[in-house]
Amino acid sequence: MTTTNLIPNATNEPLQATTVLISNIIESLLELGILVHDNHGTQQSNMALVNNMQTLIKQLKQLSNPPPQLQNHLLPIDVISYVEDGRNPDIYTREFVEVSAKSNARLKGKMLAFKKLQGVLSAKLKREFPRLETAIDEIEKKSNGGV
């Protein structure tokens, strides 16, 4: 059911355990839905329903008390909203990456435009004010990071 897999290592062991727990909770919810749908009112089906509910409650209690190592892994509110709305959080990740790429491209374009403006402006200033040529060269050198 998951669309991504964690590569097991020591640093993500708590995430691995939580992933397994969430998968088990989803499985328990599916089983509970089937049991409720197919409940015939017999003692045996009622006991199966009660046992499944107790298992689900234990799993939810485990999930509500995460290990301290997971305190560093925070989820953005947008991702939680996606999941609550029944949407795939991978879609959020993909959209976030696309928006970031567009923003980076726009910023790169602005940086290149300012660099061209600097070159044109410094060339015109040098032509109009030849005495300031060394000062303009120093400013260019400082603003280009010494390149």
N, C-alpha and C positions, 0 to 999 in steps of 0.2 A: 504494500500500500504506500510505502514511502517512496519518494522520487529521488532521494539522494541517500548515499551511504557514507557513514563515517569510517575512516580507516582506523582500526583499533591501535591505540598507543597509550602510554601512561598519562598523557596530559588530557585526553578526552574520555577517560574511563567513566567519570560521572555522567557525561553526556551520553555515552553508550548505554549505561544502565537506565537512564531516564528515557532514552529512545525505546528500549525494550519494554519498559514499564508502560509507556504511552501506547505502544503497539498492542500490548496485552489488554489495556483498558479498552481500546477500540474493538478488539476481538471480543471482549466480555460484553460490550454494549451490543454488538451484532448478535451474539448468542442470546442475550437477554431479550432483544427484539423478536427473535425467532421463537423463544420460549413463550413470550407473551402472546404472540400471534397464534401459536399452536396449542395454547393452554386449553385442556379439556375439562378442567375443574377436578381432576382426580387427585388423590393424595400424593401420588408419585410425581405428577407434573407440578403440583404446588411446591413440593419439597425441592425439586430441581430449580424452580424459580427462586425460592428462598436462598438456596445455596449459591446460586449465581449472583444474587443481589449482595450477599455477604462477601463474596469474593470481590465484587466490584467496589464495595465500600472499603475493603482493606487496601485495594489497589489505589483508590482515590486518596486514602489517608497517607499512603506512602508517597504519592505525588505531591501532596500538600506540605510535606516535610522534606524538602530537598536537601542533599548534602551541602555542607558549607562551600565546597569547591564550585558549586553552581551559582554562587552569589555573584561571581564575576561575569557571568553570561546573562546579559540583559537582553530582552526582546523589545524591539520598537513597538510602540502602540499600534502603528499601521499594520504590522504583521499580525498582531492579535486581532485587530478588527477584520482583517482578511479571513482569518480562520473562523471567527465568530459568524461571518457572513457566508460561510461555506465555500470560500474561494481557496485556491491553492496558494500557499505562501511562496512557492517557487515563481509564480507570476509576479508577485511583488518584487522579488529579487531581480527578475529579468527587467521589469519596468524601471527599477531603481538604477540598474546598470545602464540602461538605454538613456535615461535622463542625465545621468552623470557623464556619459560619453558625449552627449550633445552639449552639455554645459562646458566640458573641457575643450571641445572643439571651438566653441564660441570664444572662450577665454584665450585660446591659442591664437585665434584670428585677431583678437584685440591686441594681444601682445605684439604680433607681427606688424600690425598697423601702426602701433606706437613706435616700434623700432624704425619703420620706414619714415615716419614723421620726424623722428629724431635725426635721421640721416639727412633728409631734405632740409630741415630747419638748420642743422649745423652747417651744411654746405652753403646755404644762403647767407647765414650769419658770417661765415668766414669770408665770403665774397664781398659783403657789404662793410665788414669791420675787420680788415686784415690784422690789425693790432691785437685782436682778441683770439687769434687762431690757437695759440698755445693753451689759453684758458678753456676754449671750447674743446680742444683735444683732451684735456684733463677731465673735463666733465663727462665727455663721451666714454672715456676709459673707466671712470668710476661707475657710471650708470650701466655699463655693459658687464660689470663684475670683473673688470680687469682683462677682458678678452680682447 
